[in-house]
Amino acid sequence: MYSLFFRLFFTRMDPEAAHHLAFRWIRLAARIPVLRTFIAAALAPRYRELRTEALGLRMHGPFGLAAGFDKNAVAIDGMAMLGFDHVEIGTVTGEAQPGNPKKRLFRLVADRALINRMGFNNDGSAAVAERLRTRTPVFRTVVGVNIGKTKVVPEAEAAADYVKSTERLARHADYLVVNVSSPNTPGLRNLQATEALRPLLTAVREAADRTVTDRRVPLLVKIAPDLADEDVDAVADLAAELGLDGIIATNTTIAREGLKSPAFLTSETGGLSGAPLKDRSLTVLRRLYARVGDRLVLIGVGGIENAEDAWQRILAGATLVQGYSAFVYQGPTYARAIHKGLAARLAASPYATLAEAVGADTRKATV
């Protein structure tokens, strides 16, 4: 049903306009008590065997919504209604900004992919913090907050900008993510170099601890798939050394190899997400787990289209997995299908729990 609707309706719309339209529908449905209860019953069934503990948090399952879909924390209940076990909002910057000029979002239907150069368009950390502060949750879900650098802030002042967002948002976050891997903010990826990343992460950790004194806010860093293997290792070592809680692998890629879509689409600048990212994201995840094992929580994201993809990330070392682009193509039953398939795979596996399955294949490969 959704695939037909997508082909006949959404593909005739500008991708960003279609996103905002679908977003309005989700938000509206979540505001209507009877309707949201009916939708959640149909699309968010709970499987006891998928219950997950990660980052000191309890979740209904391991599958969440990646950052980028709900940039301003306006549809958390709507996404929980559709079955996502955690919702990562953002990326949020220190100051509000409009993002890059339109047109800035492109569908590569033949590749089941998206290219975006949104440029961290968001309402800014003060407005998002106030929205989170005044929110009355309808559905219980874990909320992650992904923060990035304001575009006009010089690279040398990036740490102060991240600290500003941390001081405003940390108390409202179940976990906090430092995004240094989007290709759409000039100079941002330079912050992945360990000599720049060390003081940045240290400053954010100190700011979170200073701001929230009654609990520890878990802190993660999100990295790019385009890092060289030795740089992946360096980030992993740094994260473990600094006592971070986890790493998200991976953000979008600037690579364009092997795409089937027309050149006028594949030549667009920005970050590529979706199915073409699958192999590299999985490779980075395996490398991270081989490096840090169970010392850090790893979140696998990039090209997760179905339950098999999610299961492979878990076996590779991911405690949590996230999706975004496939949701655009598959629609509201996306999370339900992932959960049903994961439950079936766990039942057919030699593992009693998902926690036992985490990293199993990577451990075998390194023995």
Residue pairs with C-beta under 8 A, 6 or more apart in sequence:
2 330
2 331
2 332
2 333
3 330
3 331
5 331
6 329
6 331
10 18
10 22
11 107
11 109
13 21
14 103
14 105
15 105
15 106
15 107
15 114
16 102
16 103
16 104
16 105
19 105
19 328
23 70
23 74
23 75
26 75
26 78
26 79
26 81
26 82
27 74
27 75
27 78
29 35
29 36
29 39
29 78
29 81
30 36
30 75
30 77
30 78
30 81
30 138
36 77
36 81
36 138
39 81
39 82
39 332
40 80
40 81
40 83
40 139
42 336
43 81
43 82
43 83
43 332
43 333
43 335
43 336
44 60
44 80
44 81
44 82
44 83
44 139
44 335
44 336
45 83
45 336
45 339
45 340
46 60
46 61
47 61
47 339
47 340
47 342
47 343
49 343
49 346
49 347
49 353
49 354
50 60
50 61
50 62
50 339
50 342
50 343
50 346
50 354
51 58
51 59
51 60
51 61
52 58
52 59
52 60
52 61
52 62
52 85
52 319
52 320
52 354
52 355
53 59
53 355
54 62
54 246
54 297
54 319
54 320
55 174
55 175
55 218
55 220
55 245
55 246
55 297
56 216
56 218
57 86
57 142
57 174
57 175
57 218
59 85
59 86
59 141
59 142
59 320
60 85
60 141
61 85
61 339
61 342
62 85
62 310
62 314
62 318
62 319
62 320
62 321
62 342
62 354
63 83
63 84
63 85
63 310
63 320
63 321
63 322
63 323
63 335
63 338
63 339
63 342
64 84
64 85
64 86
64 87
64 88
64 142
64 144
64 299
64 320
64 321
64 322
64 323
65 79
65 84
65 86
65 87
65 88
65 322
65 323
65 324
65 327
66 88
66 301
66 322
66 323
66 324
67 88
67 89
67 90
67 91
67 144
67 146
67 177
67 179
67 222
68 90
68 91
68 116
68 118
68 324
69 79
69 324
69 327
70 76
70 79
70 87
70 89
71 89
71 90
71 91
71 92
71 121
71 122
71 123
72 89
72 92
72 122
72 123
72 127
72 128
72 131
73 89
73 128
73 131
73 132
73 135
73 143
73 145
74 131
76 87
76 89
76 135
76 137
76 141
76 143
77 137
77 138
77 139
77 141
79 87
79 141
80 87
80 138
80 139
80 140
80 141
81 138
81 139
82 332
82 334
82 335
83 334
83 335
83 336
83 339
84 141
84 335
85 141
85 142
86 141
86 142
86 143
86 144
86 174
86 320
87 141
87 142
87 143
87 144
88 143
88 144
88 145
88 146
88 177
88 322
89 128
89 143
89 144
89 145
89 146
90 122
90 128
90 145
90 146
90 147
90 148
90 177
90 179
91 120
91 122
91 146
91 147
91 148
91 179
91 182
92 122
92 123
92 124
92 125
92 128
92 145
92 146
92 147
92 148
92 165
92 169
93 120
93 122
93 124
93 125
93 147
93 148
93 149
93 150
93 151
93 161
93 165
94 124
94 125
94 149
94 150
94 153
94 161
94 162
94 164
94 165
95 124
95 125
95 150
95 152
95 153
96 122
96 123
96 124
96 127
97 119
97 120
97 121
97 122
97 124
97 150
97 151
97 152
98 121
99 118
99 119
99 120
99 121
99 122
100 117
100 118
100 119
100 121
100 184
104 116
104 117
104 118
104 119
104 270
105 114
105 115
105 116
105 117
105 118
106 114
106 115
106 116
106 265
106 268
106 270
107 113
107 114
107 265
107 328
108 114
108 115
108 259
108 261
108 265
108 266
108 272
108 274
109 261
109 329
110 259
110 260
110 261
111 259
111 260
111 261
111 274
111 275
111 276
112 274
112 275
112 305
112 325
112 326
112 329
113 259
113 261
113 272
113 273
113 274
113 275
113 276
113 277
113 325
114 272
114 273
114 274
114 325
114 328
115 265
115 266
115 268
115 269
115 270
115 271
115 272
115 273
116 184
116 252
116 270
116 271
116 273
117 183
117 184
117 268
117 269
117 270
117 271
118 184
118 270
119 151
119 184
119 185
120 148
120 149
120 150
120 151
120 182
120 184
120 185
122 128
123 131
125 147
125 164
125 165
125 168
125 169
126 168
128 145
128 168
128 169
129 168
129 169
129 172
132 143
132 145
132 169
132 172
132 173
133 172
142 174
142 175
143 172
143 173
143 174
144 173
144 174
144 175
144 176
144 177
145 169
145 170
145 172
145 173
145 175
145 176
145 177
146 177
146 179
146 222
147 162
147 165
147 166
147 169
147 176
147 177
147 178
147 179
147 204
148 162
148 179
148 180
148 182
148 185
148 188
149 155
149 158
149 161
149 162
149 180
149 185
149 188
149 191
150 161
151 185
151 186
153 160
153 161
155 187
155 190
155 191
155 196
158 191
158 196
158 200
159 199
159 200
159 203
159 204
160 203
162 178
162 200
162 203
162 204
162 207
163 203
163 204
163 207
166 176
166 204
166 207
166 208
166 211
167 207
167 210
167 211
169 176
170 176
170 207
170 208
170 211
170 212
170 217
171 211
171 212
171 217
173 217
174 218
175 217
175 218
175 219
175 220
175 245
175 246
176 204
176 208
176 217
176 218
176 219
176 220
177 219
177 220
177 221
177 222
177 248
178 200
178 201
178 204
178 219
178 220
178 221
178 222
179 188
179 222
179 251
180 188
180 189
180 191
180 192
180 197
180 200
180 221
180 222
180 223
181 188
181 189
181 192
181 222
181 223
181 224
181 250
181 251
182 188
182 189
182 251
182 252
182 271
183 189
183 224
183 251
183 252
183 253
183 254
183 270
183 271
184 270
184 271
189 224
189 226
190 196
191 197
191 200
192 223
192 224
192 227
192 231
192 235
193 231
194 234
194 235
194 238
197 221
197 235
197 238
198 238
198 242
201 219
201 221
201 238
201 239
201 242
201 244
202 242
204 219
205 219
205 242
205 243
205 244
208 217
208 219
209 216
209 217
218 245
218 246
218 297
219 244
219 245
220 244
220 245
220 246
220 247
220 248
220 297
220 299
221 235
221 239
221 244
221 247
221 248
222 247
222 248
222 249
222 250
222 251
223 232
223 235
223 247
223 248
223 249
223 250
223 251
223 284
224 250
224 251
224 252
224 253
225 249
225 250
225 251
225 252
225 253
225 255
225 277
225 280
225 281
225 284
225 302
226 253
226 254
226 255
227 235
227 284
229 287
232 284
232 287
232 288
232 291
233 287
233 291
235 247
236 247
236 287
236 288
236 291
236 292
236 296
237 291
239 246
239 247
239 292
239 296
240 292
240 295
240 296
244 296
245 296
245 297
246 296
246 297
246 298
246 299
247 288
247 292
247 296
247 297
247 298
247 299
248 298
248 299
248 301
248 322
249 281
249 284
249 285
249 288
249 298
249 299
249 300
249 301
249 302
250 277
250 280
250 281
250 284
250 285
250 301
250 302
251 271
251 302
252 270
252 271
252 272
252 273
252 277
252 302
253 271
253 272
253 273
253 276
253 277
253 280
253 302
254 271
254 272
255 272
255 276
255 280
256 266
256 267
256 272
258 276
259 266
259 276
273 302
273 303
273 324
273 325
274 303
274 325
274 326
274 329
275 303
275 305
275 325
275 326
276 303
277 302
277 303
278 302
278 303
278 304
278 305
278 309
279 303
280 302
281 300
281 301
281 302
281 303
282 300
282 302
282 303
282 312
282 313
282 316
285 298
285 300
285 313
285 316
285 317
285 318
286 316
286 317
286 361
286 362
286 365
288 296
288 298
288 317
289 298
289 316
289 317
289 318
289 359
289 362
290 317
290 362
290 365
290 366
292 298
293 359
294 358
294 359
297 319
297 320
298 317
298 318
298 319
298 320
299 318
299 319
299 320
299 321
299 322
300 310
300 313
300 314
300 316
300 317
300 318
300 320
300 321
300 322
301 321
301 322
301 323
301 324
303 309
303 325
303 326
304 310
304 313
304 321
304 322
304 323
304 326
304 338
305 323
305 326
305 329
305 330
306 326
306 337
306 338
306 341
307 337
307 338
307 339
307 340
307 341
307 342
307 344
307 345
308 341
308 345
310 321
310 338
310 341
310 342
311 341
311 342
311 345
311 357
312 361
313 321
314 321
314 342
314 354
314 357
314 358
315 357
315 358
315 359
315 360
315 361
315 362
316 359
316 361
316 362
317 358
317 359
317 362
318 358
319 355
319 358
323 334
323 335
323 338
326 334
327 334
327 335
330 337
342 354
346 353
346 354
346 357
349 357
351 357
351 360
